[in-house]
């Protein structure tokens, strides 16, 4: 799930995965962090979900994927578009 929350001139995008996700630990990796694993790790919350928040400028288009344990790449079904290279969201 992806949640967008306006914050002044930026938009906080909260990436969330369900509790007990089978590929944890997970990082959000994309063009915004030069596809570097572990720059945006997802943190387990008290309810067991995994999440991380990234700030973007309004109007930004972001391409991303999740990188889980053992190098498993997967996409977020809530992305605006999913193609062979991953998910895309428009902030």
C-alpha positions in Angstrom: 0.0 0.0 0.0 1.2 3.5 -0.8 -0.1 6.5 1.1 0.6 10.1 0.0 0.5 12.8 2.6 1.1 16.5 1.6 3.7 18.3 3.8 4.1 21.9 2.8 5.9 21.8 -0.6 6.8 18.2 -0.3 4.8 15.0 -0.3 5.5 12.2 2.2 5.0 8.9 0.5 4.6 6.1 3.0 5.4 2.6 1.7 3.6 -0.1 3.7 3.7 -3.9 3.6 1.4 -6.2 5.6 2.5 -7.8 8.9 4.5 -11.0 8.7 5.6 -10.2 5.1 7.3 -13.4 3.8 10.3 -11.5 2.3 11.2 -9.4 5.3 13.6 -7.6 5.8 12.7 -5.3 2.9 14.0 -2.1 1.4 12.3 0.3 -1.0 14.7 0.8 -3.9 14.2 3.1 -6.9 15.4 5.9 -9.1 15.1 8.3 -6.1 17.9 6.5 -4.2 19.9 5.4 -7.2 18.6 1.9 -6.8 20.8 1.4 -3.7 19.6 -1.3 -1.4 19.2 -0.5 2.2 19.0 3.3 1.8 15.3 3.1 2.7 14.8 0.1 4.8 11.3 -0.7 6.0 10.9 -0.7 9.7 8.6 -3.1 11.6 5.8 -1.1 13.4 4.0 -2.1 16.6 1.1 -3.6 14.6 3.6 -5.8 12.7 3.4 -3.9 9.4 6.6 -2.8 7.6 6.9 0.8 6.5 9.2 3.7 5.5 8.5 7.2 4.5 10.2 9.1 1.6 9.8 12.8 0.9 9.3 13.9 -2.8 8.6 17.2 -4.5 5.1 17.5 -5.7 4.8 16.4 -9.4 7.6 13.9 -9.2 7.3 10.6 -11.0 9.0 7.8 -9.1 10.0 4.3 -10.3 10.6 1.8 -7.5 10.5 -1.9 -6.4 10.9 -3.7 -3.1 14.0 -5.7 -2.4 13.5 -8.5 0.2 15.5 -11.2 1.8 17.8 -13.3 -0.5 17.6 -10.7 -3.3 13.9 -11.2 -4.0 12.5 -8.2 -6.0 8.8 -7.5 -6.0 6.3 -4.8 -6.9 3.6 -2.9 -5.0 0.2 -3.7 -6.4 -1.0 -0.2 -5.4 1.5 1.5 -7.7 -0.1 3.7 -10.4 1.5 1.6 -13.1 3.5 -1.6 -13.0 5.6 -2.7 -16.0 8.6 -5.0 -16.5 10.9 -2.6 -14.7 8.8 -2.1 -11.6 6.2 0.2 -10.2 5.6 3.8 -11.0 3.8 6.4 -8.8 3.0 10.0 -9.6 3.4 12.2 -6.5 
